[in-house]
Amino acid sequence: MMAGEGTRRALGEAAVKLAREARYRSAGTVEFLLGPDGSFHFLEVNTRLQVEHPVTEMVTGIDIVRAQLDLALGGSLPAPVEPRGHALEARLNAEDPYHDFLPQSGPILMLHWPQRPGLRIDSGIREGQAVGTDYDSLLAKIVAWGSDREQARRRLVEALREFVLLGTVTNQSFLLQILESEFFRKGETHTTTLESRTWTEPPLPPAVLAAAASWSLGAGRPTGSAADRPGPWETLGNFRVGS
């Protein structure tokens, strides 16, 4: 469910109070469970940054990683700021959500990242590398910012529709199904939302089909682009990711 401004403020105050009482001095994440009536209950503290920290960075404008290092070196906390707008993050994983979220592997034959306003992509993959089995299945974090939740949601949907990765299975279609569902539009999500529904694998997005058709006809990687230039994985001899 979506929290109102009063609930969000109360959550922030509770997290700050906990840190002060514990005399905690570093970056950390305080997690709560939110009830349908707006009440919330403490869950846990992670004494580190979470994978979702780009969402906070986009709505505050604060580089949290830098702030954490500055604090560890004896610096002070950044000046408090009021969050602006809304941000949503999608985790692009090498997994098959329609078959028990089984991890996937394989070569990345073609890779296209969308370039859009309000969009941030954190990723360590590139075209030509192999997705192995020795690491976490997370391939990228795609984060969209908007003046409100609906604009952020639409921007994230557009980015995922444009994104193309050929060569290994990802959860791209599943993410789109969630973002475009009525329950997500209304913010009616709970801890058992995904398990309480039946998910059917949809047809591949048109952009993916077009890219695959181009590849199968021998077009291969686009010429005159960064994809043509050898990258680090192609210049290290027999080294490969996960070796």
DRENLUM-123494 format. One line per 10 residues: number of its first residue (from 1); for each residue x, y, z of C-alpha. Coordinates in steps of 0.1 Angstrom, whole numbers, plus 5000, padded with zeros to 4 digits. Layout:
NUM) X Y Z; ...
***
This chain:
1) 5000 5000 5000; 5010 5036 4995; 5019 5056 5026; 5006 5092 5031; 5029 5121 5039; 5021 5118 5076; 5031 5081 5077; 5063 5088 5057; 5073 5115 5081; 5066 5093 5111
11) 5087 5065 5096; 5116 5089 5091; 5113 5102 5127; 5112 5066 5141; 5144 5057 5121; 5162 5088 5133; 5152 5081 5169; 5165 5045 5167; 5198 5056 5153; 5203 5082 5180
21) 5193 5058 5208; 5218 5033 5194; 5245 5060 5189; 5249 5047 5154; 5272 5068 5132; 5272 5056 5096; 5249 5049 5067; 5223 5024 5074; 5188 5012 5065; 5159 5009 5089
31) 5130 4987 5077; 5094 4986 5088; 5063 4966 5080; 5034 4989 5071; 4998 4978 5079; 4967 4985 5058; 4955 5010 5085; 4988 5030 5082; 5003 5016 5114; 5039 5004 5111
41) 5061 4980 5130; 5099 4978 5132; 5115 4949 5112; 5153 4953 5111; 5183 4975 5107; 5209 4969 5080; 5242 4986 5089; 5250 4993 5053; 5235 5007 5021; 5207 4987 5005
51) 5205 4979 4968; 5176 5004 4967; 5197 5034 4977; 5195 5051 4942; 5158 5057 4949; 5168 5078 4979; 5195 5096 4960; 5171 5105 4932; 5145 5121 4955; 5170 5138 4978
61) 5199 5147 4954; 5224 5134 4980; 5252 5111 4970; 5248 5086 4998; 5279 5066 4990; 5300 5097 4991; 5283 5109 5023; 5290 5075 5040; 5327 5078 5031; 5329 5114 5043
71) 5313 5104 5076; 5338 5075 5080; 5366 5100 5076; 5353 5122 5103; 5331 5145 5083; 5296 5155 5091; 5262 5145 5077; 5248 5164 5047; 5223 5191 5054; 5188 5177 5057
81) 5167 5181 5025; 5130 5176 5017; 5124 5148 4993; 5112 5159 4959; 5091 5138 4936; 5089 5100 4935; 5113 5073 4923; 5108 5036 4915; 5135 5010 4911; 5133 4978 4891
91) 5159 4950 4895; 5167 4934 4862; 5177 4898 4870; 5189 4869 4850; 5161 4846 4861; 5129 4830 4848; 5100 4843 4869; 5076 4819 4851; 5095 4788 4861; 5101 4793 4899
101) 5126 4822 4893; 5153 4798 4882; 5187 4816 4876; 5197 4819 4840; 5230 4821 4822; 5244 4827 4788; 5260 4852 4765; 5248 4887 4760; 5245 4889 4723; 5228 4923 4720
111) 5223 4950 4747; 5205 4983 4743; 5200 5007 4773; 5172 5033 4770; 5182 5070 4773; 5153 5089 4788; 5147 5119 4811; 5145 5110 4848; 5162 5077 4842; 5192 5062 4860
121) 5207 5028 4852; 5233 5011 4875; 5248 4981 4858; 5280 4962 4854; 5272 4942 4822; 5280 4949 4786; 5274 4934 4752; 5296 4904 4745; 5301 4892 4780; 5287 4860 4795
131) 5263 4858 4824; 5277 4831 4846; 5265 4812 4876; 5290 4822 4902; 5274 4855 4911; 5240 4870 4921; 5215 4871 4893; 5212 4909 4894; 5222 4925 4861; 5211 4961 4865
141) 5190 4985 4886; 5167 5006 4864; 5155 5037 4884; 5129 5062 4872; 5122 5096 4888; 5090 5116 4883; 5072 5146 4898; 5047 5120 4913; 5044 5082 4915; 5024 5078 4883
151) 5050 5097 4862; 5078 5077 4877; 5058 5045 4870; 5052 5055 4834; 5088 5064 4828; 5100 5030 4842; 5075 5012 4820; 5087 5030 4789; 5123 5023 4798; 5117 4986 4803
161) 5098 4984 4770; 5127 5000 4751; 5154 4979 4768; 5167 4950 4748; 5189 4921 4760; 5193 4891 4738; 5211 4859 4748; 5198 4850 4782; 5164 4850 4799; 5156 4879 4822
171) 5126 4891 4843; 5119 4920 4820; 5084 4909 4810; 5075 4901 4846; 5085 4935 4857; 5063 4951 4830; 5034 4929 4841; 5037 4941 4877; 5042 4978 4868; 5012 4978 4844
181) 4989 4959 4867; 4959 4976 4883; 4969 4967 4919; 5003 4983 4914; 4988 5014 4898; 4966 5018 4929; 4994 5010 4953; 4976 4980 4966; 5006 4958 4972; 5012 4935 5002
191) 5037 4909 5013; 5018 4882 4995; 5007 4901 4964; 5028 4882 4939; 5022 4847 4954; 4984 4853 4954; 4982 4857 4916; 4988 4834 4887; 5014 4848 4862; 5014 4838 4826
201) 5044 4845 4803; 5034 4872 4778; 5046 4875 4742; 5080 4891 4738; 5079 4929 4735; 5080 4942 4699; 5114 4959 4704; 5129 4925 4715; 5114 4907 4685; 5127 4934 4661
211) 5162 4931 4676; 5161 4893 4674; 5150 4894 4637; 5178 4919 4629; 5203 4896 4646; 5190 4864 4629; 5193 4882 4594; 5230 4888 4600; 5228 4924 4610; 5246 4916 4642
221) 5260 4944 4664; 5254 4979 4651; 5283 4995 4632; 5300 5028 4641; 5290 5025 4677; 5306 5016 4711; 5295 4981 4705; 5321 4978 4677; 5350 4987 4699; 5366 4959 4719
231) 5359 4961 4756; 5378 4949 4786; 5363 4914 4784; 5375 4910 4749; 5411 4921 4755; 5419 4900 4786; 5427 4868 4767; 5410 4837 4783; 5396 4857 4813; 5358 4855 4816
241) 5333 4867 4842; 5329 4840 4868; 5360 4821 4859
***
